[in-house]
């Protein structure tokens, strides 16, 4: 299993939200590219980046910071948050990002998502954020009427190879992840499933790896010291 340490960006800073609430924000660094280099020093090969302002507003205010994280870390970097048209996808790919994550747009503009997958193939991932079993959109501020299973089935039919699944109720809460959800999805679909939200102990990492999950995103647990990144990477392997 692959470990994706996360950098969430807001106003050029690395931050974390609790359960997706912008009013519950903790700032961890004023220099996110330095965090990317620390990930590399710990043995990481991948970074999961989210532009929180982009996710909420559909803009790319942290574009330059994202580009610097990629350039200075030298790692495989995927970016999500606010990517709602092909021009933004093109800009990130041209800037060297390895994978672009579509979230809200995959729900609200299926034609765009389909076109992006057709153009870039495995460089496009889909991010699915779940609240009470339903897909949430626009930085988790709105809820759709589509269930996780319905949405994932449509994405697989579209040709999506990688899907990142976040249980909002677990995100940033440091109370464990939703193992039954990931086990169900991994058993039902051929896509690469990435677990996100609540991965807060080495035991979480080991259990997800045993479930044959493709990847796990580690966010708050890294920043609080609850998970040692080098140890997590070893456990995942």
C-alpha positions in Angstrom: 0.0 0.0 0.0 1.2 3.5 -0.8 1.3 6.3 1.8 0.3 9.8 0.8 1.2 12.3 3.4 -1.1 15.3 3.0 -0.6 19.1 2.7 -3.8 21.1 2.9 -3.4 24.7 1.7 -5.1 27.9 2.7 -3.8 31.3 2.1 -0.4 29.8 1.2 -0.1 28.0 4.5 -0.3 24.3 5.4 -3.4 23.8 7.6 -5.9 21.2 8.7 -9.6 21.4 9.1 -11.7 19.4 11.7 -14.4 17.5 9.9 -14.3 19.9 6.9 -15.2 23.0 8.9 -13.3 26.1 7.8 -13.9 27.8 11.1 -12.0 24.9 12.8 -8.7 25.4 11.1 -5.2 24.8 12.6 -2.1 26.3 10.9 0.8 24.0 10.9 3.3 25.8 8.6 3.9 29.1 6.9 6.2 27.3 4.3 4.4 24.3 2.8 7.3 23.4 0.4 9.5 22.7 3.4 6.9 20.2 4.5 7.2 18.5 1.1 11.0 18.2 1.6 10.5 16.8 5.1 8.2 14.1 3.6 10.9 13.2 1.1 13.5 13.0 3.9 11.3 10.6 5.8 11.2 8.3 2.8 7.9 9.3 1.2 7.4 8.9 -2.5 4.0 10.6 -2.8 2.3 13.8 -1.6 -1.5 14.5 -1.6 -2.2 18.2 -1.9 -5.5 20.0 -1.4 -6.2 23.6 -2.1 -9.0 24.3 0.5 -9.8 27.7 -0.9 -10.1 26.2 -4.4 -12.4 23.4 -3.1 -14.7 26.0 -1.6 -14.6 28.7 -4.3 -13.6 26.9 -7.5 -10.4 29.0 -7.9 -6.6 28.3 -7.7 -5.2 30.8 -5.3 -2.5 28.4 -4.1 -1.3 27.4 -7.6 2.3 28.8 -7.1 2.6 27.1 -3.7 1.5 23.8 -5.3 4.0 24.1 -8.1 6.8 24.8 -5.6 5.9 21.8 -3.5 6.2 19.6 -6.5 9.5 21.2 -7.7 11.2 21.3 -4.3 10.2 17.9 -3.0 10.8 16.0 -6.3 8.0 13.6 -5.3 4.9 12.3 -7.0 2.4 15.0 -6.3 -1.4 14.9 -6.8 -3.6 18.0 -6.4 -7.2 18.5 -5.7 -9.5 21.4 -4.8 -11.4 23.6 -7.1 -10.5 21.9 -10.4 -13.7 22.5 -12.4 -12.6 23.1 -16.0 -10.0 21.8 -18.4 -7.9 24.9 -18.4 -7.0 24.3 -14.7 -6.3 20.6 -15.4 -4.0 21.6 -18.2 -2.2 24.2 -16.0 -1.5 21.7 -13.3 -0.3 19.0 -15.7 1.9 21.5 -17.5 3.3 22.6 -14.2 4.5 19.0 -13.5 1.8 17.7 -11.2 1.5 14.0 -11.6 -2.2 13.5 -10.9 -5.1 15.9 -10.8 -8.1 15.1 -8.6 -11.6 16.1 -9.6 -14.2 16.3 -6.8 -17.2 18.6 -7.2 -16.9 18.7 -10.9 -17.2 14.9 -11.2 -20.6 15.2 -9.6 -21.9 18.4 -11.2 -20.2 18.3 -14.6 -20.0 14.7 -15.7 -19.1 15.7 -19.3 -16.0 17.6 -18.1 -14.9 14.7 -15.9 -15.3 12.3 -18.8 -13.3 14.6 -21.1 -10.5 14.9 -18.6 -10.3 11.2 -18.2 -10.3 10.7 -21.9 -7.5 13.3 -22.3 -5.2 12.4 -19.4 -6.1 8.8 -18.4 -4.4 7.7 -15.2 -3.3 11.3 -14.5 -6.9 12.0 -13.4 -8.2 10.7 -10.1 -11.7 11.3 -8.6 -12.1 12.5 -5.1 -15.3 11.4 -3.4 -16.2 13.0 0.0 -18.9 11.2 1.9 -21.3 12.4 4.6 -23.8 9.8 5.9 -23.2 7.7 2.9 -23.9 10.4 0.3 -21.4 12.4 -1.8 -20.7 15.9 -0.5 -19.5 18.7 -2.8 -18.1 22.3 -2.9 -15.6 21.9 -0.1 -18.1 19.7 1.8 -20.5 22.5 2.1 -23.3 20.8 0.1 -24.6 17.3 -0.2 -25.7 15.5 -3.3 -28.3 12.8 -3.7 -25.8 10.2 -4.9 -24.6 7.3 -2.8 -21.0 6.2 -2.6 -21.7 2.9 -4.5 -23.8 4.6 -7.2 -21.1 7.2 -7.8 -18.2 4.8 -7.8 -19.9 2.5 -10.3 -20.4 5.5 -12.7 -16.8 6.5 -12.3 -15.5 3.0 -13.1 -17.7 2.9 -16.2 -16.2 6.2 -17.2 -12.7 4.6 -17.1 -11.4 6.2 -13.9 -8.5 4.3 -12.4 -8.0 5.9 -9.0 -10.6 7.1 -6.5 -9.9 8.8 -3.3 -12.6 8.3 -0.7 -12.9 10.6 2.4 -15.4 9.9 5.2 -15.9 13.5 6.4 -17.1 12.3 9.8 -13.7 10.8 10.4 -11.5 13.5 8.9 -9.2 15.2 11.4 -11.0 13.6 14.4 -8.2 11.2 15.2 -10.6 8.5 16.1 -9.7 5.9 13.4 -10.8 5.4 9.8 -13.9 3.8 8.2 -12.4 0.3 7.5 -15.8 -1.3 6.6 -16.4 1.3 3.9 -13.0 0.8 2.3 -13.3 -2.9 2.4 -16.7 -2.8 0.8 -15.5 -0.5 -2.0 -12.3 -2.5 -2.6 -14.4 -5.6 -3.0 -16.9 -4.0 -5.3 -14.7 -2.2 -7.8 -11.5 -2.6 -9.8 -10.3 0.9 -9.3 -7.4 1.9 -7.0 -9.0 2.9 -3.7 -7.3 5.5 -1.6 -8.5 5.8 2.0 -8.7 9.3 3.4 -10.0 10.6 6.7 -9.2 9.4 10.2 -6.0 7.4 9.5 -4.7 8.1 12.9 -2.6 5.2 14.1 -0.1 2.7 12.7 -2.7 0.0 13.4 -5.0 1.9 10.9 -2.2 1.7 8.3 -1.6 -2.0 8.9 -5.3 -2.9 8.7 -5.8 -0.9 5.5 -2.7 -2.6 4.0 -4.2 -6.0 4.9 -7.4 -5.1 3.2 -5.5 -4.6 -0.1 -6.3 -0.9 -0.3 -4.1 0.9 -2.9 -3.2 3.9 -0.8 -3.8 5.8 2.5 -3.7 9.5 3.1 -2.1 10.6 6.4 -2.9 14.2 7.4 -3.4 15.4 11.0 -1.8 12.3 12.5 1.5 13.3 10.9 1.3 16.9 12.1 0.5 16.0 15.7 3.1 13.3 15.8 0.6 10.5 16.3 2.0 8.7 13.3 5.7 8.6 12.4 5.8 8.8 8.6 8.9 6.5 8.1 7.2 3.9 10.3 3.9 4.2 8.4 5.7 3.7 5.1 7.4 0.6 6.4 4.1 -0.7 7.9 2.3 -0.1 4.6 4.9 -2.2 2.7 
